[in-house]
Amino acid sequence: MRTCLIVTLTLLTLAYPAIVYLGIQNTSPAVFASVLLIITLLRLFFSRGRADYRQTVILIVMAVYSFVTALINSEWALRMYPVIISFCMAAVFAITLFEQESLIEQLSKIAGKTITTNAKRYTRKLTGVWAVVLAANGVISLFFATYASLKTWAFYCGFLSYLIFAFLFFIELIYRQYYIKKYGA
């Protein structure tokens, strides 16, 4: 039940741009922000004890953002959601570059992978790549939120950006195989 709810809440979060686009004509931004606040608080509640501090901080930032957006009742503020998520995630990736283990190395270890010196170097560079891509996505999302139509914003933030992430992930999987063969990582 808990897993089903977490998956449902995550899917609703991913569908956020499409939901805003389809419903903004009939619903005030404050209602969307209030629903987002409830979803965020539920995610925070159900992830307690399972989330690391980074996930908790992002959820708290999103709860504050949702609360403020509900108060100011602004469509533009609603459009800031993908911007804030992108910059928060970019920061999470980037901050771990200053730690002993990068985020991708940490995730690899959790998955049971053995991390060689070459793999450590590779995961650190890949973490940097994702930090840059996420920051760039934040800038692009900010541009669309500020200057584009709602339809264009929803298309980029709710579809095209996900395709870009999937493409990067797919290319990285292919390159990783090459890297492993070449360097034995």
Secondary structure as GFF3:
##gff-version 3
##sequence-region A 1 185
A	DSSP	alpha_helix	2	14	.	.	.	ID=ss1
A	DSSP	alpha_helix	16	23	.	.	.	ID=ss2
A	DSSP	alpha_helix	29	47	.	.	.	ID=ss3
A	DSSP	alpha_helix	53	72	.	.	.	ID=ss4
A	DSSP	alpha_helix	75	79	.	.	.	ID=ss5
A	DSSP	alpha_helix	81	95	.	.	.	ID=ss6
A	DSSP	three_ten_helix	96	98	.	.	.	ID=ss7
A	DSSP	alpha_helix	103	110	.	.	.	ID=ss8
A	DSSP	alpha_helix	117	147	.	.	.	ID=ss9
A	DSSP	alpha_helix	150	155	.	.	.	ID=ss10
A	DSSP	pi_helix	156	160	.	.	.	ID=ss11
A	DSSP	alpha_helix	161	183	.	.	.	ID=ss12
###
